[in-house]
Amino acid sequence: MKAHVMTRQAVSAPSWMGGRCRSRCKFIGFPQPSAGVCVAALLAAVTALFVACPARALLAAETAARSSLGATSEDGQQWPLFRGDRQATGVARCELPEKPELLWTYSGQKGGYEAAAVIGDGTVYIGSVDGKFSAIDLASGQARWEFSTDAGFNSAAALVKGRVLVGDTNGRFHCLDARTGKEQWHFDSEGEINSGANLHGQHVLFGSQDSFLYCLDVDTGKLIWKYESPNQIRCFPTIVENRTLVAGCDGRLHVIDLAAGKEVASVDLEGPTGSTPAALGSLLFVGTEGKTFFGIDWQKATVAWRYTAEERAASFRSSAAVTSELVVVGSQDRLVHALDPKTGARLWTFATRGRVDGSPVIVGDRVFVGSADGRIYALDAKTGRERWRFEAGGAVVASPAVAAGRLVIGTDAGDLYCFGRK
């Protein structure tokens, strides 16, 4: 397995051409104060909160420091990773209108879309299961370029330093020029890649069905390290501080040191999963094929709480979105579940007419999510009440990307929709 530097050109898209991420089986810093008194007062306040109520104090402190937790685009103009940021929170940093309007549709991909889009510098980047990876103008919906392979794409890309980084179902990880689509290098794993890529400094991380988590140099594709799991790795590798958190098909959460690529702890998930863990500081949230959704303190490597919908339990293949007030996730029971992140207590559920394998995104006081029933929903984050829906005409197993006042999402029928304000 090695990186190959490439010189071949991407295939240009004709002018008429307009996931599910198959995930199944920051350091919190304070600005320098002008006086030590400020720090002392702040530490005293935080200590008092922890004594009074550890879970609530932890979430409050993490939310206050959210802008320093590795958020990738504080102005809301970018959505450069599968769940928007390195912690996989699934929280948008821009607004959408109360009733989003359809601005454009990009159609024609025979295999449809299972991957989430990523958005950067006014361009949407997304791959389809028929092997076409496209760059599309966010404003007009017109193709800028297309890169073709003999494999499919069902994982989201990552954007960094003018590059697009994405894996395909043949196990090849591509680095493309974001402006032209020209391949700069590729790296071959030995299994299908369903994992969206994440970024840590000069390095890019992704998992493969060959059971390895790979860490490569962004510029060259050189292998820095690889971590071997007992089974497939299909999830996006969530990053918090100097750790990456990987939920595996072996039924465990792996806590891996980013410098050395070595496991430092693990937690039993009681069942396989490929869903991406969503992190809020030391708390992490992930569901499994075992029909259980977990709240985990990854620093202590302990389970904080478990949630199972006893009345109609089903697998969780959706990846959660989380704030200090809400963790929300879809399930194969056709429901969207909203839970208290501190306790796991159910806040509300919303019933769709199909499986909810796509991952929700929280936008202000709403939750946007697609369903296999062919609809895209906006739900009230506090009550679960439906506030908007769109009939997409094909199953929605992909997850939304939200940036620059627009929401982009695809269907298995091959339609990519962009919503916003006209």
C-alpha positions as CSV (number, residue, x, y, z in Angstrom):
1,M,0.0,0.0,0.0
2,K,1.6,3.2,-1.1
3,A,0.8,6.6,-2.5
4,H,1.1,7.3,-6.2
5,V,1.6,10.8,-7.5
6,M,-0.6,11.4,-10.5
7,T,-0.5,13.5,-13.7
8,R,-3.7,12.5,-15.5
9,Q,-6.5,14.9,-16.0
10,A,-10.1,14.6,-14.7
11,V,-12.8,14.3,-17.3
12,S,-14.5,17.6,-18.0
13,A,-18.3,17.7,-17.5
14,P,-20.4,18.6,-20.5
15,S,-22.1,21.9,-20.2
16,W,-25.6,20.4,-20.0
17,M,-24.9,18.4,-16.8
18,G,-26.6,20.1,-14.1
19,G,-24.9,9.1,1.9
20,R,-25.5,7.7,3.0
21,C,-22.0,7.5,4.3
22,R,-22.4,3.7,4.6
23,S,-21.5,3.8,8.2
24,R,-22.7,0.7,9.8
25,C,-21.2,-2.6,10.5
26,K,-9.9,21.8,20.8
27,F,-8.3,21.7,22.7
28,I,-10.4,23.9,25.1
29,G,-8.2,27.0,25.4
30,F,-8.7,30.3,27.2
31,P,-7.4,33.6,25.7
32,Q,-4.5,35.1,27.6
33,P,-6.0,37.4,30.3
34,S,-4.8,40.8,31.2
35,A,-4.7,39.8,34.8
36,G,-4.3,36.5,36.7
37,V,-7.4,37.3,38.7
38,C,-9.6,36.5,35.6
39,V,-8.2,33.1,35.3
40,A,-8.5,32.4,39.0
41,A,-12.1,33.5,39.0
42,L,-13.0,31.5,35.9
43,L,-11.4,28.3,37.4
44,A,-13.2,28.8,40.7
45,A,-16.5,29.1,38.9
46,V,-15.9,26.0,36.8
47,T,-14.8,24.1,39.9
48,A,-18.0,25.1,41.7
49,L,-20.1,24.0,38.8
50,F,-18.4,20.6,38.6
51,V,-19.0,20.0,42.3
52,A,-22.7,21.0,42.0
53,C,-23.5,19.1,38.9
54,P,-20.6,17.5,36.9
55,A,-22.5,16.6,33.7
56,R,-24.2,19.9,33.3
57,A,-21.1,21.9,34.2
58,L,-19.1,19.9,31.6
59,L,-21.6,20.5,28.8
60,A,-21.9,24.2,29.7
61,A,-18.1,24.7,29.6
62,E,-17.8,22.8,26.4
63,T,-20.6,24.8,24.7
64,A,-19.0,28.1,25.8
65,A,-15.7,27.0,24.3
66,R,-17.3,25.6,21.1
67,S,-15.6,28.0,18.8
68,S,-12.3,26.6,19.9
69,L,-13.2,23.0,19.6
70,G,-11.9,22.6,16.1
71,A,-14.8,24.1,14.3
72,T,-13.9,24.2,10.6
73,S,-15.8,27.3,9.5
74,E,-17.0,29.7,12.2
75,D,-18.7,32.1,9.6
76,G,-20.8,29.3,8.3
77,Q,-19.6,29.6,4.7
78,Q,-18.0,26.2,4.5
79,W,-19.1,22.6,5.2
80,P,-15.7,20.9,4.6
81,L,-16.2,17.5,6.3
82,F,-18.9,14.8,6.5
83,R,-20.5,16.2,9.7
84,G,-19.3,19.8,9.3
85,D,-16.5,19.7,11.8
86,R,-13.8,17.4,13.2
87,Q,-15.9,16.5,16.2
88,A,-18.7,15.3,13.9
89,T,-21.3,17.5,15.8
90,G,-23.6,17.9,12.8
91,V,-24.3,21.5,13.7
92,A,-24.6,24.2,11.0
93,R,-23.1,27.7,11.7
94,C,-25.4,29.6,9.3
95,E,-29.1,30.2,9.1
96,L,-31.7,28.9,6.7
97,P,-35.1,30.5,5.9
98,E,-38.1,29.2,7.7
99,K,-39.4,27.7,4.5
100,P,-36.4,26.8,2.4
101,E,-37.0,27.1,-1.4
102,L,-35.6,24.9,-4.0
103,L,-32.9,26.9,-5.8
104,W,-31.6,24.2,-8.2
105,T,-31.5,20.5,-9.0
106,Y,-28.4,18.7,-10.4
107,S,-29.5,15.4,-11.9
108,G,-28.3,12.6,-14.1
109,Q,-26.2,10.4,-11.9
110,K,-27.4,6.9,-12.7
111,G,-26.4,5.3,-9.4
112,G,-27.7,8.1,-7.1
113,Y,-26.2,9.7,-4.1
114,E,-25.5,7.9,-0.8
115,A,-22.7,10.3,0.3
116,A,-23.1,13.7,1.9
117,A,-21.8,16.7,0.0
118,V,-19.1,19.0,1.3
119,I,-19.1,22.7,0.5
120,G,-16.2,25.1,0.2
121,D,-15.4,28.4,-1.6
122,G,-18.7,28.5,-3.4
123,T,-18.5,24.9,-4.7
124,V,-20.3,21.7,-3.8
125,Y,-18.3,18.5,-4.0
126,I,-20.0,15.1,-4.1
127,G,-19.5,11.6,-5.5
128,S,-22.2,9.2,-6.7
129,V,-22.4,5.4,-6.5
130,D,-21.8,5.2,-10.3
131,G,-18.2,6.5,-10.0
132,K,-18.7,10.2,-10.9
133,F,-17.3,12.7,-8.5
134,S,-18.5,16.2,-9.3
135,A,-17.7,19.8,-8.4
136,I,-20.9,22.0,-8.8
137,D,-21.3,25.7,-8.5
138,L,-23.2,26.5,-5.3
139,A,-24.9,29.5,-6.7
140,S,-26.1,28.1,-10.1
141,G,-26.0,24.3,-9.8
142,Q,-23.8,24.1,-12.9
143,A,-21.0,21.5,-13.1
144,R,-17.4,22.9,-12.9
145,W,-15.7,19.6,-13.4
146,E,-16.2,15.8,-13.1
147,F,-13.7,13.1,-12.1
148,S,-14.6,9.5,-13.1
149,T,-13.5,6.2,-11.8
150,D,-14.6,2.6,-12.3
151,A,-15.7,2.4,-8.7
152,G,-18.4,4.2,-6.7
153,F,-18.4,6.8,-4.0
154,N,-20.5,6.4,-0.9
155,S,-18.4,8.4,1.5
156,A,-18.1,12.2,2.0
157,A,-14.9,14.1,0.9
158,A,-12.8,16.4,3.0
159,L,-11.6,19.8,1.8
160,V,-8.3,21.3,2.8
161,K,-5.6,23.5,1.2
162,G,-7.2,23.6,-2.2
163,R,-7.6,19.8,-2.2
164,V,-10.5,17.4,-2.2
165,L,-9.8,14.1,-0.4
166,V,-12.1,11.2,-0.9
167,G,-12.1,7.3,-0.9
168,D,-14.0,5.0,-3.3
169,T,-15.5,1.5,-3.1
170,N,-12.4,-0.1,-4.7
171,G,-10.3,1.1,-1.7
172,R,-8.5,3.9,-3.5
173,F,-8.2,7.2,-1.6
174,H,-7.9,10.2,-4.1
175,C,-6.4,13.6,-3.7
176,L,-7.9,16.0,-6.3
177,D,-7.2,19.6,-7.1
178,A,-10.3,21.4,-5.9
179,R,-10.2,23.9,-8.8
180,T,-9.6,21.6,-11.7
181,G,-10.4,18.0,-10.5
182,K,-6.9,16.8,-11.6
183,E,-5.7,13.9,-9.4
184,Q,-2.5,14.8,-7.5
185,W,-2.0,11.5,-5.8
186,H,-3.8,8.4,-4.6
187,F,-3.3,5.8,-2.0
188,D,-4.5,2.2,-2.2
189,S,-6.0,0.4,0.8
190,E,-7.1,-3.2,0.5
191,G,-10.8,-2.8,1.3
192,E,-13.8,-0.6,0.3
193,I,-13.7,2.9,1.8
194,N,-17.0,4.0,3.3
195,S,-15.3,6.3,5.8
196,G,-15.4,10.1,5.2
197,A,-11.9,11.6,5.8
198,N,-11.1,13.8,8.7
199,L,-8.2,16.3,9.1
200,H,-5.6,16.8,11.8
201,G,-2.9,19.4,11.1
202,Q,-0.9,18.2,8.1
203,H,-2.6,14.8,8.2
204,V,-5.7,13.2,6.8
205,L,-7.4,10.2,8.4
206,F,-9.8,7.6,7.0
207,G,-10.9,4.0,7.7
208,S,-11.3,1.1,5.4
209,Q,-13.1,-2.3,5.3
210,D,-9.6,-3.8,5.4
211,S,-9.8,-3.0,9.1
212,F,-7.1,-0.3,9.1
213,L,-7.4,3.4,10.1
214,Y,-4.9,5.3,7.9
215,C,-3.1,8.5,8.6
216,L,-1.5,10.1,5.5
217,D,0.4,13.3,4.7
218,V,-2.0,15.7,3.0
219,D,0.6,17.0,0.5
220,T,2.1,13.8,-0.6
221,G,-0.1,10.9,0.4
222,K,2.8,9.3,2.3
223,L,1.7,6.9,5.0
224,I,2.4,8.3,8.5
225,W,0.9,5.4,10.5
226,K,-1.9,2.9,10.3
227,Y,-3.9,1.4,13.2
228,E,-5.4,-2.1,12.8
229,S,-8.8,-2.9,14.3
230,P,-10.1,-6.4,14.7
231,N,-12.8,-5.7,12.1
232,Q,-13.9,-3.2,9.5
233,I,-13.8,0.6,10.0
234,R,-16.6,2.3,8.2
235,C,-17.1,5.5,10.3
236,F,-15.7,8.9,10.0
237,P,-12.8,9.1,12.5
238,T,-14.0,11.8,15.0
239,I,-11.2,14.0,16.4
240,V,-11.1,15.6,19.8
241,E,-7.9,17.1,21.2
242,N,-5.1,14.7,20.5
243,R,-7.3,11.6,20.1
244,T,-9.3,10.1,17.3
245,L,-12.4,8.1,18.2
246,V,-13.5,5.2,16.0
247,A,-16.6,3.1,16.4
248,G,-15.9,-0.3,14.8
249,C,-17.6,-3.3,13.3
250,D,-15.9,-5.2,16.1
251,G,-18.4,-3.7,18.5
252,R,-16.0,-1.4,20.4
253,L,-15.2,2.3,20.5
254,H,-11.5,2.8,20.0
255,V,-9.6,5.8,21.5
256,I,-6.5,6.3,19.4
257,D,-3.5,8.6,20.1
258,L,-3.1,10.8,17.0
259,A,0.7,11.2,17.3
260,A,1.5,7.5,17.4
261,G,-1.5,5.8,16.0
262,K,-1.8,3.6,19.1
263,E,-4.9,2.7,21.0
264,V,-5.0,4.1,24.5
265,A,-8.5,2.9,25.6
266,S,-11.6,1.2,24.3
267,V,-15.3,0.8,25.3
268,D,-17.6,-2.1,24.7
269,L,-20.5,-1.0,22.5
270,E,-22.3,-4.4,22.8
271,G,-22.7,-4.6,19.0
272,P,-21.1,-3.7,15.7
273,T,-21.5,-0.2,14.2
274,G,-20.2,1.9,11.4
275,S,-22.0,5.1,12.7
276,T,-19.9,8.1,13.3
277,P,-19.5,9.2,17.0
278,A,-20.5,12.7,17.7
279,A,-18.4,14.4,20.4
280,L,-19.0,17.2,22.7
281,G,-15.8,17.5,24.8
282,S,-15.4,14.3,26.8
283,L,-18.9,13.1,26.0
284,L,-19.5,11.1,22.9
285,F,-22.7,9.7,21.3
286,V,-23.1,6.7,19.0
287,G,-25.7,4.0,18.1
288,T,-25.2,0.4,17.0
289,E,-26.6,-2.5,15.1
290,G,-27.5,-3.9,18.6
291,K,-30.4,-1.4,18.7
292,T,-28.8,0.7,21.5
293,F,-27.7,4.3,21.5
294,F,-24.8,5.2,23.9
295,G,-23.6,8.2,25.8
296,I,-19.9,7.6,26.6
297,D,-17.3,9.5,28.5
298,W,-14.4,8.7,26.2
299,Q,-11.8,10.2,28.6
300,K,-12.8,7.8,31.3
301,A,-13.6,5.0,28.8
302,T,-16.9,4.4,30.6
303,V,-20.6,4.3,29.4
304,A,-22.5,7.2,30.9
305,W,-25.9,6.0,29.7
306,R,-27.8,3.7,27.3
307,Y,-31.0,4.3,25.3
308,T,-33.2,1.7,23.6
309,A,-36.6,2.4,22.2
310,E,-38.1,-0.7,23.8
311,E,-41.5,-0.4,22.0
312,R,-40.0,-0.7,18.5
313,A,-36.3,-1.2,18.9
314,A,-34.2,-1.2,15.7
315,S,-30.6,-0.6,14.5
316,F,-29.1,2.9,14.6
317,R,-27.2,3.5,11.3
318,S,-27.6,7.3,11.4
319,S,-24.9,9.4,13.0
320,A,-26.1,11.8,15.7
321,A,-26.0,15.6,15.8
322,V,-25.4,17.2,19.2
323,T,-25.6,20.4,21.1
324,S,-25.5,20.9,24.9
325,E,-29.3,20.7,24.9
326,L,-30.0,18.0,22.4
327,V,-28.7,14.8,20.8
328,V,-30.7,13.7,17.8
329,V,-30.4,10.6,15.7
330,G,-32.4,8.6,13.1
331,S,-33.1,4.9,13.3
332,Q,-34.3,2.0,11.2
333,D,-37.5,2.1,13.3
334,R,-38.5,5.0,11.0
335,L,-38.2,7.5,13.9
336,V,-36.1,10.5,14.6
337,H,-35.1,10.3,18.3
338,A,-34.2,13.4,20.4
339,L,-32.5,12.8,23.7
340,D,-31.1,14.7,26.6
341,P,-27.3,14.5,26.2
342,K,-26.7,14.6,29.9
343,T,-29.0,11.7,30.8
344,G,-30.2,9.9,27.7
345,A,-33.8,10.6,28.6
346,R,-36.1,10.8,25.6
347,L,-37.2,14.4,24.7
348,W,-39.3,13.6,21.7
349,T,-39.6,11.3,18.6
350,F,-40.9,12.1,15.1
351,A,-42.3,9.4,12.9
352,T,-41.4,9.2,9.2
353,R,-42.7,6.6,6.7
354,G,-39.3,5.0,6.0
355,R,-36.0,4.1,7.6
356,V,-33.9,7.1,8.8
357,D,-30.3,6.0,7.9
358,G,-29.2,9.5,7.0
359,S,-27.7,11.7,9.6
360,P,-29.5,14.9,10.9
361,V,-28.1,18.4,10.9
362,I,-29.1,21.0,13.5
363,V,-29.7,24.5,12.1
364,G,-30.6,27.0,14.8
365,D,-33.9,25.8,16.4
366,R,-34.5,23.1,13.7
367,V,-33.4,19.7,12.8
368,F,-33.1,18.8,9.1
369,V,-33.1,15.1,8.1
370,G,-34.0,12.9,5.2
371,S,-35.8,9.6,5.2
372,A,-36.2,6.5,2.9
373,D,-39.8,7.7,2.5
374,G,-38.5,10.2,-0.1
375,R,-39.0,13.3,2.1
376,I,-36.7,15.9,3.6
377,Y,-38.0,17.2,6.9
378,A,-37.4,20.2,9.1
379,L,-38.4,19.6,12.7
380,D,-38.6,21.9,15.7
381,A,-35.6,21.1,17.9
382,K,-37.5,21.6,21.1
383,T,-40.8,19.7,20.3
384,G,-40.1,17.6,17.3
385,R,-43.0,19.2,15.5
386,E,-42.8,19.2,11.7
387,R,-42.2,22.7,10.3
388,W,-41.3,22.0,6.7
389,R,-41.0,19.1,4.3
390,F,-40.0,18.5,0.7
391,E,-41.0,15.5,-1.5
392,A,-37.7,14.5,-3.0
393,G,-38.9,11.7,-5.3
394,G,-36.3,9.2,-4.2
395,A,-35.1,7.7,-1.0
396,V,-32.9,10.1,1.0
397,V,-30.2,8.0,2.7
398,A,-27.6,10.8,2.4
399,S,-27.1,13.5,5.0
400,P,-27.4,17.3,4.6
401,A,-24.6,19.7,4.1
402,V,-25.4,23.3,5.2
403,A,-23.3,26.3,4.5
404,A,-23.6,29.9,3.1
405,G,-27.4,29.9,3.8
406,R,-28.0,26.8,1.7
407,L,-28.7,23.1,2.3
408,V,-27.5,20.5,-0.2
409,I,-28.7,16.9,-0.2
410,G,-29.0,14.0,-2.7
411,T,-31.3,11.0,-3.3
412,D,-30.8,7.5,-4.5
413,A,-32.7,8.5,-7.7
414,G,-29.7,10.7,-8.7
415,D,-31.0,14.1,-7.9
416,L,-29.0,16.6,-5.9
417,Y,-31.1,19.4,-4.4
418,C,-30.0,22.8,-3.1
419,F,-32.4,24.8,-0.9
420,G,-32.2,28.4,0.4
421,R,-33.7,31.8,0.0
422,K,-34.5,33.0,-3.6
